[in-house]
Structure formats: structure tokens, C-alpha cells
């Protein structure tokens, strides 16, 4: 069984998670049986570790982590791979793959360009 985690940095503001929730809701509208969790690096809950444990408790053995970041900075290049490796050590039957940051997607860049031109 496969799960998806939308991964973000986190912030002190409770509103920070709202765009992630909207993305998750849009995904669920397209695929209602998808197992999707939000997971954050810091300040916002659930943490990535909590989200991984939640999916594992639901029988998930393959997780795709999708960084909701514009580009591949330190958190995506160093922190995220280490957190994923630690989780796979804790859950030996678990395989985690890391998607590129959403900002690397041509479709996302195009959508942001159109938005900026219309702003």
C-alpha cells in the first residue's frame, strides 16, 4: 500500500498549514482512496515523523514525500533525506521516495508565472 506526504517547512502561524490542506483536499477530490498526510519539518504539526508513523500504522509500506518548496535548499537536500533514512531505519519494511520540490515542476512554474502576470 502506498501513501503520500506533503512536506513543508512549518511556521508559528496556524494559517501556514491551510494551503497544504487545500492541496491535500484537491488530491482527495481526484483520488478519494488516496492515503495522504501533511508533515512538517518544524513548528507545525504533524511532524514528518508523526505523519510517517501514521501512514505505517494504516498499513502503508511505500511513501512518496512531496516537498512543497519552491527550490531545493538545505532542508530538501540534507534534512529531508536524513529524516527519511531515519524513518526507514525505524520501520525496516518501509520504502520512502523523495519527489523533487514542487517548484521544479514545469507546470507549477508556468502556473506561478501566469499568476504573477495577472497579479
CNS distance restraints for C-alpha pairs under 8 A (distance, minus, plus):
assign (resid   1 and name CA) (resid  59 and name CA) 6.66 0.50 0.50
assign (resid   1 and name CA) (resid  60 and name CA) 4.79 0.50 0.50
assign (resid   1 and name CA) (resid  61 and name CA) 5.75 0.50 0.50
assign (resid   1 and name CA) (resid  62 and name CA) 6.35 0.50 0.50
assign (resid   2 and name CA) (resid  35 and name CA) 7.14 0.50 0.50
assign (resid   2 and name CA) (resid  60 and name CA) 5.43 0.50 0.50
assign (resid   2 and name CA) (resid  61 and name CA) 6.27 0.50 0.50
assign (resid   2 and name CA) (resid  62 and name CA) 4.67 0.50 0.50
assign (resid   2 and name CA) (resid  63 and name CA) 5.63 0.50 0.50
assign (resid   2 and name CA) (resid  64 and name CA) 7.69 0.50 0.50
assign (resid   3 and name CA) (resid  34 and name CA) 7.03 0.50 0.50
assign (resid   3 and name CA) (resid  35 and name CA) 4.79 0.50 0.50
assign (resid   3 and name CA) (resid  36 and name CA) 5.82 0.50 0.50
assign (resid   3 and name CA) (resid  37 and name CA) 7.82 0.50 0.50
assign (resid   3 and name CA) (resid  55 and name CA) 6.62 0.50 0.50
assign (resid   3 and name CA) (resid  60 and name CA) 6.08 0.50 0.50
assign (resid   3 and name CA) (resid  61 and name CA) 7.91 0.50 0.50
assign (resid   3 and name CA) (resid  62 and name CA) 6.27 0.50 0.50
assign (resid   3 and name CA) (resid  63 and name CA) 4.72 0.50 0.50
assign (resid   3 and name CA) (resid  64 and name CA) 6.39 0.50 0.50
assign (resid   4 and name CA) (resid  34 and name CA) 7.93 0.50 0.50
assign (resid   4 and name CA) (resid  35 and name CA) 6.23 0.50 0.50
assign (resid   4 and name CA) (resid  36 and name CA) 4.75 0.50 0.50
assign (resid   4 and name CA) (resid  37 and name CA) 6.33 0.50 0.50
assign (resid   4 and name CA) (resid  63 and name CA) 5.47 0.50 0.50
assign (resid   4 and name CA) (resid  64 and name CA) 4.84 0.50 0.50
assign (resid   4 and name CA) (resid  65 and name CA) 5.84 0.50 0.50
assign (resid   4 and name CA) (resid  66 and name CA) 7.27 0.50 0.50
assign (resid   5 and name CA) (resid  36 and name CA) 5.71 0.50 0.50
assign (resid   5 and name CA) (resid  37 and name CA) 4.79 0.50 0.50
assign (resid   5 and name CA) (resid  38 and name CA) 5.37 0.50 0.50
assign (resid   5 and name CA) (resid  39 and name CA) 6.23 0.50 0.50
assign (resid   5 and name CA) (resid  48 and name CA) 7.99 0.50 0.50
assign (resid   5 and name CA) (resid  51 and name CA) 7.21 0.50 0.50
assign (resid   5 and name CA) (resid  52 and name CA) 7.83 0.50 0.50
assign (resid   5 and name CA) (resid  63 and name CA) 7.15 0.50 0.50
assign (resid   5 and name CA) (resid  64 and name CA) 6.31 0.50 0.50
assign (resid   5 and name CA) (resid  65 and name CA) 4.75 0.50 0.50
assign (resid   5 and name CA) (resid  66 and name CA) 6.07 0.50 0.50
assign (resid   6 and name CA) (resid  20 and name CA) 7.07 0.50 0.50
assign (resid   6 and name CA) (resid  24 and name CA) 7.73 0.50 0.50
assign (resid   6 and name CA) (resid  36 and name CA) 7.51 0.50 0.50
assign (resid   6 and name CA) (resid  37 and name CA) 6.38 0.50 0.50
assign (resid   6 and name CA) (resid  38 and name CA) 4.86 0.50 0.50
assign (resid   6 and name CA) (resid  39 and name CA) 6.10 0.50 0.50
assign (resid   6 and name CA) (resid  65 and name CA) 6.10 0.50 0.50
assign (resid   6 and name CA) (resid  66 and name CA) 5.00 0.50 0.50
assign (resid   6 and name CA) (resid  67 and name CA) 6.11 0.50 0.50
assign (resid   6 and name CA) (resid  68 and name CA) 6.44 0.50 0.50
assign (resid   7 and name CA) (resid  38 and name CA) 6.14 0.50 0.50
assign (resid   7 and name CA) (resid  39 and name CA) 4.92 0.50 0.50
assign (resid   7 and name CA) (resid  40 and name CA) 5.53 0.50 0.50
assign (resid   7 and name CA) (resid  41 and name CA) 7.54 0.50 0.50
assign (resid   7 and name CA) (resid  48 and name CA) 7.09 0.50 0.50
assign (resid   7 and name CA) (resid  65 and name CA) 6.42 0.50 0.50
assign (resid   7 and name CA) (resid  66 and name CA) 5.75 0.50 0.50
assign (resid   7 and name CA) (resid  67 and name CA) 4.64 0.50 0.50
assign (resid   7 and name CA) (resid  68 and name CA) 5.72 0.50 0.50
assign (resid   8 and name CA) (resid  38 and name CA) 7.89 0.50 0.50
assign (resid   8 and name CA) (resid  39 and name CA) 6.48 0.50 0.50
assign (resid   8 and name CA) (resid  40 and name CA) 4.82 0.50 0.50
assign (resid   8 and name CA) (resid  41 and name CA) 6.41 0.50 0.50
assign (resid   8 and name CA) (resid  67 and name CA) 6.15 0.50 0.50
assign (resid   8 and name CA) (resid  68 and name CA) 5.45 0.50 0.50
assign (resid   8 and name CA) (resid  69 and name CA) 6.83 0.50 0.50
assign (resid   9 and name CA) (resid  40 and name CA) 5.40 0.50 0.50
assign (resid   9 and name CA) (resid  41 and name CA) 4.94 0.50 0.50
assign (resid   9 and name CA) (resid  42 and name CA) 6.19 0.50 0.50
assign (resid   9 and name CA) (resid  75 and name CA) 7.90 0.50 0.50
assign (resid  10 and name CA) (resid  16 and name CA) 7.01 0.50 0.50
assign (resid  10 and name CA) (resid  17 and name CA) 7.59 0.50 0.50
assign (resid  10 and name CA) (resid  40 and name CA) 5.31 0.50 0.50
assign (resid  10 and name CA) (resid  41 and name CA) 6.00 0.50 0.50
assign (resid  10 and name CA) (resid  42 and name CA) 5.14 0.50 0.50
assign (resid  10 and name CA) (resid  43 and name CA) 5.22 0.50 0.50
assign (resid  10 and name CA) (resid  44 and name CA) 4.71 0.50 0.50
assign (resid  10 and name CA) (resid  45 and name CA) 7.86 0.50 0.50
assign (resid  11 and name CA) (resid  16 and name CA) 6.17 0.50 0.50
assign (resid  11 and name CA) (resid  42 and name CA) 7.12 0.50 0.50
assign (resid  11 and name CA) (resid  43 and name CA) 5.20 0.50 0.50
assign (resid  11 and name CA) (resid  44 and name CA) 5.76 0.50 0.50
assign (resid  12 and name CA) (resid  16 and name CA) 7.75 0.50 0.50
assign (resid  12 and name CA) (resid  43 and name CA) 5.69 0.50 0.50
assign (resid  12 and name CA) (resid  44 and name CA) 6.71 0.50 0.50
assign (resid  14 and name CA) (resid  18 and name CA) 7.91 0.50 0.50
assign (resid  14 and name CA) (resid  44 and name CA) 7.61 0.50 0.50
assign (resid  17 and name CA) (resid  21 and name CA) 6.26 0.50 0.50
assign (resid  17 and name CA) (resid  44 and name CA) 7.60 0.50 0.50
assign (resid  18 and name CA) (resid  22 and name CA) 6.25 0.50 0.50
assign (resid  19 and name CA) (resid  23 and name CA) 6.23 0.50 0.50
assign (resid  20 and name CA) (resid  24 and name CA) 6.16 0.50 0.50
assign (resid  20 and name CA) (resid  38 and name CA) 7.04 0.50 0.50
assign (resid  21 and name CA) (resid  25 and name CA) 6.03 0.50 0.50
assign (resid  21 and name CA) (resid  38 and name CA) 7.66 0.50 0.50
assign (resid  22 and name CA) (resid  26 and name CA) 6.10 0.50 0.50
assign (resid  23 and name CA) (resid  27 and name CA) 6.21 0.50 0.50
assign (resid  24 and name CA) (resid  28 and name CA) 6.14 0.50 0.50
assign (resid  24 and name CA) (resid  36 and name CA) 6.76 0.50 0.50
assign (resid  24 and name CA) (resid  37 and name CA) 7.67 0.50 0.50
assign (resid  24 and name CA) (resid  38 and name CA) 7.87 0.50 0.50
assign (resid  25 and name CA) (resid  29 and name CA) 6.12 0.50 0.50
assign (resid  26 and name CA) (resid  30 and name CA) 6.48 0.50 0.50
assign (resid  27 and name CA) (resid  31 and name CA) 6.10 0.50 0.50
assign (resid  27 and name CA) (resid  32 and name CA) 7.77 0.50 0.50
assign (resid  27 and name CA) (resid  34 and name CA) 7.91 0.50 0.50
assign (resid  28 and name CA) (resid  32 and name CA) 4.58 0.50 0.50
assign (resid  28 and name CA) (resid  33 and name CA) 7.25 0.50 0.50
assign (resid  28 and name CA) (resid  34 and name CA) 6.41 0.50 0.50
assign (resid  28 and name CA) (resid  36 and name CA) 7.94 0.50 0.50
assign (resid  35 and name CA) (resid  55 and name CA) 7.55 0.50 0.50
assign (resid  37 and name CA) (resid  51 and name CA) 6.01 0.50 0.50
assign (resid  37 and name CA) (resid  55 and name CA) 7.68 0.50 0.50
assign (resid  38 and name CA) (resid  46 and name CA) 6.81 0.50 0.50
assign (resid  38 and name CA) (resid  48 and name CA) 7.57 0.50 0.50
assign (resid  38 and name CA) (resid  51 and name CA) 6.58 0.50 0.50
assign (resid  39 and name CA) (resid  45 and name CA) 6.93 0.50 0.50
assign (resid  39 and name CA) (resid  46 and name CA) 5.37 0.50 0.50
assign (resid  39 and name CA) (resid  47 and name CA) 4.91 0.50 0.50
assign (resid  39 and name CA) (resid  48 and name CA) 4.10 0.50 0.50
assign (resid  39 and name CA) (resid  49 and name CA) 7.53 0.50 0.50
assign (resid  39 and name CA) (resid  50 and name CA) 7.38 0.50 0.50
assign (resid  39 and name CA) (resid  51 and name CA) 5.54 0.50 0.50
assign (resid  40 and name CA) (resid  44 and name CA) 5.94 0.50 0.50
assign (resid  40 and name CA) (resid  45 and name CA) 6.31 0.50 0.50
assign (resid  40 and name CA) (resid  46 and name CA) 6.24 0.50 0.50
assign (resid  40 and name CA) (resid  47 and name CA) 4.65 0.50 0.50
assign (resid  40 and name CA) (resid  48 and name CA) 5.20 0.50 0.50
assign (resid  41 and name CA) (resid  47 and name CA) 6.00 0.50 0.50
assign (resid  41 and name CA) (resid  48 and name CA) 6.24 0.50 0.50
assign (resid  42 and name CA) (resid  47 and name CA) 6.79 0.50 0.50
assign (resid  46 and name CA) (resid  50 and name CA) 5.72 0.50 0.50
assign (resid  46 and name CA) (resid  51 and name CA) 6.20 0.50 0.50
assign (resid  47 and name CA) (resid  51 and name CA) 6.28 0.50 0.50
assign (resid  48 and name CA) (resid  52 and name CA) 6.15 0.50 0.50
assign (resid  48 and name CA) (resid  83 and name CA) 7.93 0.50 0.50
assign (resid  49 and name CA) (resid  53 and name CA) 6.16 0.50 0.50
assign (resid  49 and name CA) (resid  83 and name CA) 7.68 0.50 0.50
assign (resid  49 and name CA) (resid  87 and name CA) 7.09 0.50 0.50
assign (resid  50 and name CA) (resid  54 and name CA) 6.10 0.50 0.50
assign (resid  51 and name CA) (resid  55 and name CA) 6.28 0.50 0.50
assign (resid  52 and name CA) (resid  56 and name CA) 6.17 0.50 0.50
assign (resid  52 and name CA) (resid  63 and name CA) 7.90 0.50 0.50
assign (resid  52 and name CA) (resid  87 and name CA) 7.50 0.50 0.50
assign (resid  53 and name CA) (resid  57 and name CA) 6.07 0.50 0.50
assign (resid  54 and name CA) (resid  58 and name CA) 6.51 0.50 0.50
assign (resid  55 and name CA) (resid  59 and name CA) 6.66 0.50 0.50
assign (resid  55 and name CA) (resid  60 and name CA) 5.41 0.50 0.50
assign (resid  56 and name CA) (resid  60 and name CA) 4.80 0.50 0.50
assign (resid  56 and name CA) (resid  61 and name CA) 6.45 0.50 0.50
assign (resid  56 and name CA) (resid  94 and name CA) 7.87 0.50 0.50
assign (resid  60 and name CA) (resid  94 and name CA) 7.82 0.50 0.50
assign (resid  61 and name CA) (resid  93 and name CA) 6.37 0.50 0.50
assign (resid  61 and name CA) (resid  94 and name CA) 4.68 0.50 0.50
assign (resid  61 and name CA) (resid  95 and name CA) 6.26 0.50 0.50
assign (resid  62 and name CA) (resid  94 and name CA) 5.84 0.50 0.50
assign (resid  62 and name CA) (resid  95 and name CA) 4.84 0.50 0.50
assign (resid  62 and name CA) (resid  96 and name CA) 5.85 0.50 0.50
assign (resid  62 and name CA) (resid  97 and name CA) 7.85 0.50 0.50
assign (resid  63 and name CA) (resid  94 and name CA) 7.66 0.50 0.50
assign (resid  63 and name CA) (resid  95 and name CA) 6.33 0.50 0.50
assign (resid  63 and name CA) (resid  96 and name CA) 4.77 0.50 0.50
assign (resid  63 and name CA) (resid  97 and name CA) 6.32 0.50 0.50
assign (resid  64 and name CA) (resid  96 and name CA) 5.80 0.50 0.50
assign (resid  64 and name CA) (resid  97 and name CA) 4.86 0.50 0.50
assign (resid  64 and name CA) (resid  98 and name CA) 5.86 0.50 0.50
assign (resid  64 and name CA) (resid  99 and name CA) 6.78 0.50 0.50
assign (resid  65 and name CA) (resid  96 and name CA) 7.15 0.50 0.50
assign (resid  65 and name CA) (resid  97 and name CA) 6.24 0.50 0.50
assign (resid  65 and name CA) (resid  98 and name CA) 4.98 0.50 0.50
assign (resid  65 and name CA) (resid  99 and name CA) 6.02 0.50 0.50
assign (resid  66 and name CA) (resid  98 and name CA) 6.36 0.50 0.50
assign (resid  66 and name CA) (resid  99 and name CA) 5.05 0.50 0.50
assign (resid  66 and name CA) (resid 100 and name CA) 6.89 0.50 0.50
assign (resid  66 and name CA) (resid 101 and name CA) 6.65 0.50 0.50
assign (resid  66 and name CA) (resid 102 and name CA) 7.33 0.50 0.50
assign (resid  67 and name CA) (resid  76 and name CA) 7.09 0.50 0.50
assign (resid  67 and name CA) (resid  98 and name CA) 7.83 0.50 0.50
assign (resid  67 and name CA) (resid  99 and name CA) 6.80 0.50 0.50
assign (resid  67 and name CA) (resid 100 and name CA) 6.71 0.50 0.50
assign (resid  67 and name CA) (resid 101 and name CA) 4.76 0.50 0.50
assign (resid  67 and name CA) (resid 102 and name CA) 6.39 0.50 0.50
assign (resid  68 and name CA) (resid 101 and name CA) 5.90 0.50 0.50
assign (resid  68 and name CA) (resid 102 and name CA) 5.52 0.50 0.50
assign (resid  68 and name CA) (resid 103 and name CA) 7.63 0.50 0.50
assign (resid  69 and name CA) (resid 101 and name CA) 5.20 0.50 0.50
assign (resid  69 and name CA) (resid 102 and name CA) 5.98 0.50 0.50
assign (resid  69 and name CA) (resid 103 and name CA) 6.14 0.50 0.50
assign (resid  70 and name CA) (resid 101 and name CA) 6.20 0.50 0.50
assign (resid  70 and name CA) (resid 102 and name CA) 6.17 0.50 0.50
assign (resid  70 and name CA) (resid 103 and name CA) 3.92 0.50 0.50
assign (resid  70 and name CA) (resid 104 and name CA) 6.95 0.50 0.50
assign (resid  71 and name CA) (resid 101 and name CA) 5.79 0.50 0.50
assign (resid  71 and name CA) (resid 102 and name CA) 7.61 0.50 0.50
assign (resid  71 and name CA) (resid 103 and name CA) 5.54 0.50 0.50
assign (resid  71 and name CA) (resid 104 and name CA) 6.46 0.50 0.50
assign (resid  72 and name CA) (resid  76 and name CA) 5.33 0.50 0.50
assign (resid  72 and name CA) (resid  77 and name CA) 6.06 0.50 0.50
assign (resid  72 and name CA) (resid 100 and name CA) 7.69 0.50 0.50
assign (resid  72 and name CA) (resid 101 and name CA) 6.29 0.50 0.50
assign (resid  73 and name CA) (resid  77 and name CA) 6.00 0.50 0.50
assign (resid  74 and name CA) (resid  78 and name CA) 5.39 0.50 0.50
assign (resid  74 and name CA) (resid  79 and name CA) 6.65 0.50 0.50
assign (resid  75 and name CA) (resid  79 and name CA) 4.66 0.50 0.50
assign (resid  75 and name CA) (resid  80 and name CA) 5.92 0.50 0.50
assign (resid  76 and name CA) (resid  80 and name CA) 5.21 0.50 0.50
assign (resid  76 and name CA) (resid  81 and name CA) 7.29 0.50 0.50
assign (resid  76 and name CA) (resid 101 and name CA) 7.55 0.50 0.50
assign (resid  77 and name CA) (resid  81 and name CA) 6.72 0.50 0.50
assign (resid  78 and name CA) (resid  82 and name CA) 6.34 0.50 0.50
assign (resid  79 and name CA) (resid  83 and name CA) 6.17 0.50 0.50
assign (resid  80 and name CA) (resid  84 and name CA) 6.11 0.50 0.50
assign (resid  81 and name CA) (resid  85 and name CA) 6.10 0.50 0.50
assign (resid  81 and name CA) (resid  98 and name CA) 7.65 0.50 0.50
assign (resid  82 and name CA) (resid  86 and name CA) 6.12 0.50 0.50
assign (resid  83 and name CA) (resid  87 and name CA) 6.22 0.50 0.50
assign (resid  84 and name CA) (resid  88 and name CA) 6.26 0.50 0.50
assign (resid  84 and name CA) (resid  96 and name CA) 6.45 0.50 0.50
assign (resid  85 and name CA) (resid  89 and name CA) 6.26 0.50 0.50
assign (resid  86 and name CA) (resid  90 and name CA) 6.39 0.50 0.50
assign (resid  87 and name CA) (resid  91 and name CA) 6.06 0.50 0.50
assign (resid  88 and name CA) (resid  92 and name CA) 5.52 0.50 0.50
assign (resid  88 and name CA) (resid  93 and name CA) 7.50 0.50 0.50
assign (resid  88 and name CA) (resid  94 and name CA) 5.63 0.50 0.50
assign (resid  88 and name CA) (resid  95 and name CA) 6.58 0.50 0.50
assign (resid  88 and name CA) (resid  96 and name CA) 7.19 0.50 0.50
assign (resid 100 and name CA) (resid 104 and name CA) 6.61 0.50 0.50
assign (resid 101 and name CA) (resid 105 and name CA) 7.64 0.50 0.50
assign (resid 102 and name CA) (resid 108 and name CA) 6.70 0.50 0.50
assign (resid 103 and name CA) (resid 108 and name CA) 6.09 0.50 0.50
assign (resid 103 and name CA) (resid 109 and name CA) 6.23 0.50 0.50
assign (resid 104 and name CA) (resid 108 and name CA) 7.46 0.50 0.50
assign (resid 104 and name CA) (resid 109 and name CA) 7.20 0.50 0.50
assign (resid 105 and name CA) (resid 109 and name CA) 6.22 0.50 0.50
assign (resid 106 and name CA) (resid 110 and name CA) 6.04 0.50 0.50
assign (resid 107 and name CA) (resid 111 and name CA) 6.16 0.50 0.50
assign (resid 108 and name CA) (resid 112 and name CA) 6.17 0.50 0.50
assign (resid 109 and name CA) (resid 113 and name CA) 6.09 0.50 0.50
assign (resid 110 and name CA) (resid 114 and name CA) 6.19 0.50 0.50
assign (resid 111 and name CA) (resid 115 and name CA) 6.13 0.50 0.50
assign (resid 112 and name CA) (resid 116 and name CA) 6.05 0.50 0.50
assign (resid 113 and name CA) (resid 117 and name CA) 6.16 0.50 0.50
assign (resid 114 and name CA) (resid 118 and name CA) 6.21 0.50 0.50
assign (resid 115 and name CA) (resid 119 and name CA) 6.05 0.50 0.50
